[in-house]
């Protein structure tokens, strides 16, 4: 395999891995909050979390490009205060991927938390358990299928995203050129052989990931009964 192919695939999985880990730390408390809160702003928060499901990726990518642009606004402040530029950088791709893949982590976890009986939390509280202890030692072990689904779907979705990463990261080899961008680039260059190599690799990996999730979740459900 060509060195550029390996480099691009490694960059793709690096982006997906980092994004998934960060989403896990963001998604668990956010999903917990949305599952149990009675806050009147809950529908608005849920709508914000889910925006990337209905917005065209190019729209989301455009506004992130404008927001993080070093020419003015928040992007200029980051540049002047921290010498940090997010547009057309790997770090910018991570931020964009987190925003774009957020609902794919939050929704399965929220559904998992909501499916648990409320008296499970109430009983733990009466025993003097803290909310952190309840979350880590009682709730999370009981939503393992949802947790696995959120992790794997977030990873797979990040691997396949195109519009947001193109708008935010461009097409810089070794920096922001992930597999989905490479496919588009090779098709434009009429290099269908290499485009097929990228596409087939992503197809196989996505299938294996989804098959793994369904098989493990099925096994987990069987073990409960």
SVG drawing of the C-alpha trace seen along z (x, -y; Angstrom):
<svg xmlns="http://www.w3.org/2000/svg" viewBox="-40 -41 45 57">
<polyline fill="none" stroke="black" stroke-width="0.4" points="0.0,0.0 1.1,-3.5 2.5,-5.5 0.0,-8.3 -2.9,-5.8 -1.5,-4.4 -0.9,-8.0 -4.4,-9.1 -6.1,-6.0 -4.0,-6.4 -5.0,-10.1 -8.7,-9.1 -8.6,-6.7 -6.6,-9.0 -9.3,-11.7 -12.1,-9.2 -10.4,-7.8 -9.7,-11.2 -13.2,-12.5 -14.8,-9.4 -12.9,-9.6 -13.7,-13.3 -17.4,-12.6 -17.5,-9.9 -16.5,-12.4 -18.9,-15.0 -21.8,-12.7 -22.1,-10.7 -22.8,-13.7 -24.9,-15.5 -27.0,-12.3 -27.4,-11.8 -28.6,-15.4 -31.1,-15.1 -32.4,-11.8 -33.2,-12.9 -33.7,-16.7 -37.0,-18.4 -35.5,-21.7 -37.8,-23.7 -34.9,-24.3 -34.5,-20.6 -36.2,-20.7 -34.0,-23.6 -30.8,-21.7 -32.0,-18.5 -32.7,-20.5 -29.2,-22.0 -27.6,-18.6 -29.6,-17.2 -29.0,-20.0 -26.2,-18.2 -28.7,-15.4 -30.9,-17.7 -28.5,-20.4 -26.5,-19.8 -22.9,-19.2 -21.8,-22.1 -24.0,-24.5 -22.5,-23.4 -19.0,-23.5 -19.5,-26.9 -20.6,-28.5 -17.7,-26.8 -15.4,-28.1 -16.7,-31.6 -16.8,-31.3 -13.2,-30.0 -11.7,-32.2 -8.6,-34.0 -9.7,-37.2 -12.3,-38.3 -14.5,-37.3 -13.7,-34.2 -11.1,-32.9 -9.2,-36.2 -9.3,-36.1 -7.9,-32.6 -5.1,-33.6 -4.2,-36.7 -4.5,-35.3 -3.2,-31.7 -1.6,-31.7 -4.2,-29.0 -5.6,-28.6 -8.3,-26.0 -9.2,-26.5 -7.4,-24.1 -5.7,-22.3 -6.1,-18.8 -7.2,-20.4 -9.9,-22.2 -11.0,-18.9 -11.4,-17.4 -13.6,-20.3 -15.7,-20.1 -16.0,-16.3 -17.1,-16.6 -19.9,-19.0 -21.0,-17.0 -21.0,-13.6 -22.4,-14.7 -25.9,-13.3 -24.5,-9.9 -23.0,-9.6 -25.7,-11.4 -28.8,-9.8 -28.0,-6.2 -26.7,-7.1 -29.8,-9.1 -32.1,-6.3 -30.1,-3.9 -30.4,-6.1 -34.1,-6.7 -34.8,-2.9 -33.6,-2.3 -36.2,-2.3 -36.2,-5.5 -36.3,-3.7 -32.8,-2.4 -31.4,-5.9 -33.8,-6.6 -32.8,-3.5 -29.1,-4.3 -29.7,-7.9 -31.4,-6.6 -28.3,-4.4 -26.2,-7.6 -24.5,-7.0 -23.3,-10.2 -24.6,-11.0 -21.1,-10.3 -21.0,-7.0 -24.4,-6.1 -23.5,-7.1 -20.2,-5.2 -21.0,-2.1 -24.8,-1.6 -26.1,-3.3 -23.2,-2.9 -22.8,0.9 -26.5,1.2 -26.5,-0.6 -23.5,1.2 -25.2,1.9 -26.1,-1.8 -22.6,-2.8 -21.1,-0.4 -23.5,-1.7 -22.6,-5.3 -18.9,-4.7 -18.9,-2.6 -21.4,-4.7 -19.6,-7.9 -16.3,-6.4 -17.9,-5.1 -19.7,-8.3 -16.5,-10.4 -14.6,-8.0 -17.2,-8.7 -17.9,-12.4 -17.2,-14.6 -18.8,-18.0 -17.8,-19.3 -14.2,-18.2 -13.9,-19.6 -15.1,-23.0 -13.2,-23.2 -10.0,-21.3 -9.6,-21.5 -7.4,-19.0 -3.9,-19.2 -1.9,-15.9 -0.8,-14.6 -2.7,-17.3 -6.4,-17.3 -6.7,-14.9 -8.8,-12.1 -10.2,-9.1 -13.5,-10.7 -11.7,-13.7 -9.2,-11.5 -12.0,-9.6 -13.5,-12.8 -10.0,-14.0 -9.1,-10.8 -12.4,-10.7 -11.9,-14.3 -8.5,-13.2 -10.1,-10.2 -8.0,-7.9 -10.8,-5.4 -8.4,-2.6 -7.2,-4.5 -10.6,-5.9 -12.0,-2.4 -9.2,-1.4 -10.2,-4.1 -14.0,-3.4 -13.7,0.3 -11.6,0.0 -14.2,-2.3 -17.0,0.0 -15.4,3.1 -14.5,1.3 -17.9,-0.2 -19.6,3.2 -17.3,5.0 -17.9,2.3 -21.7,2.5 -21.6,6.3 -19.6,6.2 -22.0,3.9 -25.1,6.0 -23.4,9.2 -22.2,7.9 -25.5,6.2 -27.4,9.4 -25.1,11.3 -25.5,8.8 -29.3,9.0 -29.2,12.8 -27.0,12.7 -29.7,10.7 -32.3,13.4"/>
</svg>
